[in-house]
């Protein structure tokens, strides 16, 4: 298996608001940068989407060291929270669509999650933040269908009790 270092970051202008995710993939002497911007989303969704974007870019199973400044992502994976949420049928959990994708990708790749302090001295984390912010400011933003579905689901539940 190839060894890959993956740096990820998400950004959101407003929460919810326009968002972006940035990724830096490094394997040996190879380096790839990826980003995507979204019309309406949340910061937590962008952190998860960055991990998905990076892991999805890998063409074969890899050993991955994933670095993120998101405690939400890193702690959820390292402390087993996401496994507990799955075992309880995701009851009252947000971003289920993204957690399922991350778990599926972790079934393909051997991923170790590491937390890095955001906006500190880590050059790759800073670069991911730049990519995420630029993506959120792009004129080519895409729809975060999972977020919009969640809004519609909440509205439908709210309508039941009004």
Long-range contacts (C-beta under 8 A, 24 or more apart in sequence): 1-60, 1-61, 1-62, 1-63, 1-110, 2-27, 2-58, 2-60, 2-62, 2-63, 3-27, 3-28, 3-62, 3-63, 3-65, 4-58, 4-62, 4-63, 4-64, 4-65, 5-64, 5-65, 5-67, 6-51, 6-54, 6-55, 6-64, 6-65, 6-66, 6-67, 7-54, 7-66, 7-67, 7-68, 7-116, 7-122, 7-124, 7-125, 7-127, 7-128, 8-47, 8-50, 8-51, 8-53, 8-54, 8-66, 8-67, 8-68, 8-70, 8-73, 8-128, 9-47, 9-50, 9-68, 9-69, 9-70, 9-118, 9-125, 9-128, 9-129, 9-131, 9-132, 10-43, 10-44, 10-45, 10-46, 10-47, 10-48, 10-49, 10-50, 10-70, 10-132, 11-43, 11-46, 11-129, 11-132, 11-133, 11-135, 11-136, 12-41, 12-42, 12-43, 12-46, 12-136, 13-136, 13-137, 15-42, 15-43, 16-40, 16-41, 16-42, 16-147, 17-41, 18-136, 18-137, 18-141, 19-43, 19-45, 19-46, 19-132, 19-136, 19-144, 20-46, 20-131, 20-132, 20-133, 20-134, 20-135, 20-136, 20-137, 20-138, 21-46, 21-47, 21-49, 21-50, 21-53, 21-131, 21-132, 21-135, 22-50, 22-127, 22-128, 22-129, 22-130, 22-131, 22-132, 22-133, 22-134, 22-135, 23-50, 23-53, 23-54, 23-57, 23-128, 23-131, 24-124, 24-127, 24-128, 24-131, 25-54, 25-57, 25-58, 26-124, 27-62, 32-57, 33-127, 33-131, 34-131, 35-131, 35-132, 35-134, 35-135, 36-135, 36-142, 37-135, 37-136, 37-137, 37-138, 37-140, 37-141, 37-142, 38-136, 38-141, 38-142, 38-143, 38-144, 38-147, 39-141, 39-142, 39-143, 39-144, 40-143, 40-144, 40-147, 40-148, 41-144, 41-147, 42-147, 44-70, 44-72, 44-94, 44-95, 45-95, 45-98, 45-144, 45-146, 45-147, 46-132, 47-72, 47-73, 48-72, 48-73, 48-95, 48-98, 48-99, 48-102, 49-98, 49-144, 50-128, 50-132, 51-102, 51-105, 52-98, 52-101, 52-102, 52-105, 55-102, 55-105, 55-106, 55-108, 55-109, 55-111, 56-105, 58-108, 58-109, 61-108, 61-109, 61-110, 62-109, 62-110, 63-109, 63-110, 64-109, 64-110, 64-111, 64-112, 65-112, 65-114, 66-111, 66-112, 66-113, 66-114, 67-114, 67-115, 67-116, 67-122, 67-124, 67-125, 68-113, 68-114, 68-115, 68-116, 69-115, 69-116, 69-117, 69-118, 69-119, 69-125, 70-115, 71-115, 73-113, 74-113, 74-114, 74-115, 75-115, 77-102, 77-106, 77-111, 77-113, 78-113, 94-150, 95-146, 95-150, 97-146, 97-149, 98-146
